[in-house]
Amino acid sequence: MASLTFDPTDVSHGGKPRRRSVISRPGPVPRPVIAEVATILAGLGFGACIALAVTAESWKQLAAPGGVVMFLGNLTGLAGTYLALIMVLLISRIPVVERVLGQDKLLASHRRLAPWPISLIVAHALLLTFGYAEAARTGVWRQIGAFIRAYPNMLTATIALGLMVAIAITSVYSIRRRMRRERWWVIHLFMYLALALAFAHEIALGPSFVGHPLTRLVWSVLWASTAGLVLVYRFGLPLLRTLRHRLEIVEVHPEGPDTVSVICRGRHLDRLAVAGGQFFEWRFLTKGMWWQAHPFSLSARPRPPFLRLTVKGIGDYSSAVARLRPGTRVAIEGPYGAFTTYARRRSKVALIAGGVGVTAVRSLLEDLPRGCDPVVILRASSTDELVLAPEVAELVRHRKGRVHELVGSRSEVRIDRLSELVPDLRDRDVYVSGPEEFVNRVVATVLRIGVPKESVHFEVYSL
């Protein structure tokens, strides 16, 4: 079968297309005000959480033996649980928020927040143990035994705490980088179980809940809403899209060393609202791959009934993509990402891609207008690794821009030459995509040159 192609001049917003075909709908316009309102509501909710803990205590309770310690234990428990729910919401992929902040910023916020709920919940367990031991005038170990034997839901709470601590340990960067992504992902799924177990414990024993029906109702609604959002956006919507579009692989062909393009065919792709630069979570329904989803960017805007992703084999899963067969069914989740033309604040742009990061840049170029004068910098260790370079060059040519190819080892090619390649870099929006180390280095360089932080947009490719 002749290789299917995605002609970069097929549909060109900026140039004169040689022919015109139907493409998918453009991605929805992000609405920053919604993300801002969500942030304010989250802050107000945290304040209300603290207020509930404070108002649930009386001076008599505080003055009793162990009263202050137990109050602090209750306070840290409520605060930690609330922050844990916010942490889950950050990765629940709510579209109106995700389109504004993008997965990279949401994940960064998730990682910054993560130590706090775990630390507070551990403090909650320790403080309550010491507080109850003081009140009962008994030892700490005896009190722990009493908790597990005599208090309802305490055993499940202990299991939940153990799960949270285990998840926290595997999230430490030095440990996580030594783990296979698949194993790390499975471990993190247990956070949902841990939160469910903790909820039953808090409702049954929490001082802020016992004898306070309104507080119980508010927290029940909060937990149910969080669970509902996760079920809808992490499971329900992906299932609906998968059934609607019924994607299957029609071709896998090489693009470069360890790099392949996968072309899928599906139904109703003209209704799939997606912007250039976005990615999907892909689940290939074949043995050994069906149970996990991995993020890969589209390497071109969809051309119904086809869409294309380009993958470099840098791990077990991505390497297995090259061995997929035509006819394999595909489930999708997305599209995600704020690495789109909607992020632009200036008329001109510079696009910098390292390795397979070219996929997001290539599809983003299709959405950029003719007057954006794009300067594209492609970085690779060898010429063979400049995948999709001809397509990028053609898209840039139609927008009257220019392409620079930086080929060679890190010692041979200095990325700090950006100001020489793009003298007016400070006056442009800068898009950077590629491996994490590359992106971090380039972002630090452009910020040092003087590009405003709000004009720097990036997409990280990592295991």
C-alpha angles and dihedrals in degrees: 000000000000113000114262112236135204102214107209090213093050092096114006121174092196106033138045109276119221089217136358128229134172114275130187123274116278116258117267117269111257116244109209092188090068092055090047092051090048090053092050092048091050090053093048090049091054090051090050090049092055091044091054091053092050097046092048091067127078129204089247091057092047092050093052120096108284091005098127093045091049090048090053089047091053092046094051091046094054094043092047093048092049092050090047089057090049088050090055092047090054089065098035088094099230100188100223091053097037093053090058102041103024127215095281094058093041092051091046090053090046091053093046091050097042099084092055103061092042092048093046093048091049088049088049092056094046096045094049091048091052092042095051091043090054092047092049092040091231137121124278095243092049089050091052089053091049091051094054095042103040110022120082117244092002093119091053090047090053090051090049091051091049091051092050093050091048091051091048091052093051089050093063104113096232090053098039094053089058094052128084110252091235093057093045090050093052092049091052092053087070089070088080090055092046092053092047091052092046092052094060090050095050095048091050100044112013113119089219090058106037106091093001107098094173092055090048090051095048093049092044090054090047093052093043091049092051092049090046094052091049092049093047100044102030097039116006101049095043090051091050093050092046092053092044097051100031096200122198132174116256100171143009115191134169121256100176143322107340089344127116138173117226116204117199130191123211147155129267093005088151085072093052105108105213135149126215110266096034128120140210133216103242125208114186108205099223135105113297095007107058096083098060136052126212130193118246126165122234108251092207138015109271116272102200125265086022138057130177138212125183119211134189116208104237099137140025095273099043090046090053090057089075089061096053116123131224110265094040110140118234131207119200138199118193151333096241138169141076093227090113141114088264089073092064119116098172136051096240128056141195118204119199120187130181117201114311089002083092088084094073092042092050094053092041090056090064090063097046117102124242095253097057093093093214121211110197123195116193117194123196139149093234139011091252089062093059091099119182089009094135091053091048091049091052094049091048092048091056089054094048092245134126139240129218120196115203107194127176143054122317091258091053098044118048114202091201088077089084094109089055093051094043109027093180094048092128090063095053139076107247122214118191127185134168142076116351096251092049093048093048091050095048094045091051089050097050092046089051090051089057107261108149114250092237089059094056117089125177144180119201123212112202141146 
